[in-house]
Amino acid sequence: MKVNHEAIEKAKQLIDEGKFRINTPWRDAQPSVTAEDRYIDQHGWQEYGQWFLALDPDTHEATKDHYQFPFGDFNAVHRTGLVAAKKRAAQHQQAEVEAAADDLLDLFDRLNAC
């Protein structure tokens, strides 16, 4: 698994623009398979991939398996999505992905401190 730096930059941009959610339960916010398919049809694989913290280099770019650790709903970054990604990365011993999620979570902590 490798960190998706393009997605991290997109997440930072969305957070800067105020396009984030703090407390939405991730199970409610995570896009459905239908929503994913619709997004891919409308925006393509590259933009779809910007919503995932990691890429699996052993899979083809035009497959959902290539994109791992989602963090948003195609409209906003979800803090709970980042928490879920961080936990899952830790469980799968993906330290770089875990650190990337943690860095983005720090942005939320700084927002709340203001």
C-alpha positions in Angstrom: 0.0 0.0 0.0 1.3 3.4 -0.7 0.1 6.8 0.5 -2.1 8.7 -1.9 -0.5 12.2 -1.7 -2.9 13.6 -4.2 -5.8 12.7 -1.9 -4.1 14.2 1.1 -3.7 17.5 -0.7 -7.4 17.3 -1.8 -8.4 16.7 1.9 -6.4 19.7 3.1 -8.0 21.9 0.4 -11.5 20.7 1.3 -10.8 21.3 5.0 -9.5 24.8 4.2 -12.6 25.5 2.2 -14.8 24.4 5.2 -16.0 21.3 3.3 -15.8 18.9 6.3 -18.0 17.2 8.8 -17.0 16.6 12.4 -19.5 14.2 14.0 -21.4 12.4 11.4 -21.2 8.6 12.1 -19.0 7.1 9.4 -21.4 4.2 8.8 -24.0 6.8 7.8 -21.6 9.0 5.7 -19.6 6.4 3.9 -20.7 6.3 0.2 -22.7 3.3 -0.9 -21.6 1.1 -3.8 -24.2 2.9 -6.0 -22.9 6.3 -5.0 -19.3 5.2 -5.8 -20.4 3.9 -9.2 -22.3 7.1 -10.0 -19.3 9.2 -8.9 -16.9 7.2 -11.1 -19.3 7.5 -14.1 -19.5 11.3 -13.6 -16.0 12.1 -12.6 -13.7 9.2 -13.6 -11.2 7.1 -11.7 -8.6 9.8 -11.1 -11.1 12.1 -9.2 -12.6 9.0 -7.4 -9.1 8.1 -6.2 -8.7 11.5 -4.5 -11.1 10.3 -1.8 -8.8 7.5 -0.6 -5.7 7.8 1.5 -3.9 4.8 -0.1 -3.3 3.1 -3.4 -2.7 -0.6 -3.9 0.1 -0.7 -6.5 -0.6 -4.4 -7.1 -4.1 -3.7 -8.6 -5.2 -1.9 -11.7 -6.0 1.8 -11.4 -9.4 1.3 -13.0 -10.7 -0.9 -10.2 -12.1 -0.1 -6.8 -9.6 -2.4 -5.2 -6.9 0.0 -6.1 -8.2 2.7 -3.8 -8.1 2.0 -0.1 -9.0 3.9 3.2 -11.8 6.3 2.2 -12.3 9.5 4.2 -15.1 11.4 2.6 -18.5 11.3 0.9 -17.5 12.9 -2.4 -18.6 16.3 -1.0 -16.8 16.7 2.2 -14.0 15.2 4.4 -15.4 13.4 7.4 -13.4 13.4 10.6 -15.0 10.0 11.4 -13.8 8.7 8.1 -10.3 9.7 8.9 -10.6 8.0 12.4 -11.9 4.8 10.7 -9.1 4.9 8.1 -6.5 5.4 10.9 -7.8 2.5 12.9 -7.9 0.2 9.9 -4.4 1.2 8.8 -3.1 0.4 12.3 -4.9 -3.0 12.2 -3.2 -3.8 8.8 0.2 -2.4 9.9 0.1 0.3 7.3 2.1 2.9 9.3 2.5 5.5 6.5 -1.3 5.5 5.9 -2.0 5.7 9.6 0.4 8.7 9.9 -1.3 10.4 6.9 -4.7 10.0 8.6 -3.2 11.3 11.9 -1.8 14.4 10.2 -5.2 15.2 8.7 -6.9 14.6 12.1 -4.4 17.1 13.5 -6.0 19.7 11.2 -9.3 19.1 12.8 -7.8 19.4 16.3 -6.3 22.8 15.3 -9.7 23.9 14.0 -11.4 23.0 17.2 -8.7 24.8 19.2 -9.5 28.2 17.6 
